[in-house]
């Protein structure tokens, strides 16, 4: 009963227009060279939980999302992270002040799905981890398990969770390469996050990753 009331409350707090018509924004092309090497990103990466409020540029956002699930080979549709059987069950969402956005890898673009700042609700859904509300963006890794279950059955559970880890590390290393801080968050009420972001029925949240300039 308490959980049901909490879901309803969070939904109302984060209520906003859900876009029926497709509101799509093309992102800047990703860059293939950066200011530091991969080895330097690995050496300096740390989980950061103290963020400035300054927003990120479209170029930074584009680079982070490309690192998560960007297309790296057009013929076969290969992406930046490996996927069991090429099933690609993961869905990436971006939460920021002006709404919630769904990343579309094939066109490297964002589709707006909600016209509300849901970061405060994500803070409450993650048991009061305030830095989620402070960060200018939160990247949400969700999964459609059925895409992998069709090919691998029950073992899909393992494969999908492993894949989420691959994607999360890509995001963390890309953030470091951009001079940003980030932290992977796995402690949250799944059903509450799903409700406040209005995720489709098949998209189950696995990770929340706040990203921003470090204080």
QUIMO-V483069 format. One record per backbone hydrogen bond with DSSP energy under -0.5 kcal/mol. NH is the residue of the N-H (numbers start at 1). CO is the residue of the C=O. Records with the same first field share a line. If there is no record, write none. Layout:
NH=CO ; CO
//
This chain:
5=1
6=2
7=3
8=4
9=5
10=6
11=7
12=8
13=9
14=10
15=12
19=17 ; 113
20=18
23=21 ; 112
24=22
25=110
27=108
35=177
41=37
42=38
43=39
44=40
45=41
48=46 ; 182
52=213
61=57
62=58
63=59
64=60
65=61
66=62
67=63
68=64
69=65
70=66
71=105
72=78
73=78
77=73
78=73
80=70
86=83
87=84
91=142
93=140
94=101
95=138
96=94 ; 99
97=136
99=96
100=114
101=94
102=111
103=92 ; 101
104=109
105=103
107=104
108=104
109=104
110=25
111=102
112=23 ; 110
113=100
114=100
115=17
118=116
122=118
123=119
124=120
125=121
126=122
127=124
128=123
129=123
130=128
132=129
133=130
134=130
135=131
137=211
138=95
139=209
140=93 ; 138
141=139 ; 207
142=91 ; 140
143=204
144=89
145=143
147=144
148=144 ; 145
149=145
150=146
151=148
152=148
153=149
155=152
156=153
157=154
158=155
159=155
160=156
161=157
162=158
163=159
164=160
165=161
166=162
167=163
168=164
169=165
170=166
171=167
172=168
173=169
174=170
175=171
176=172
177=173
178=174
179=176
180=175
181=212
182=46
183=210
185=208
188=186
189=125
190=188
193=189
194=190
195=191
196=192
197=193
198=195
199=194
203=200
204=143 ; 202
205=203
206=141
207=141
208=185
209=139
210=183
211=137
212=181
215=50
//
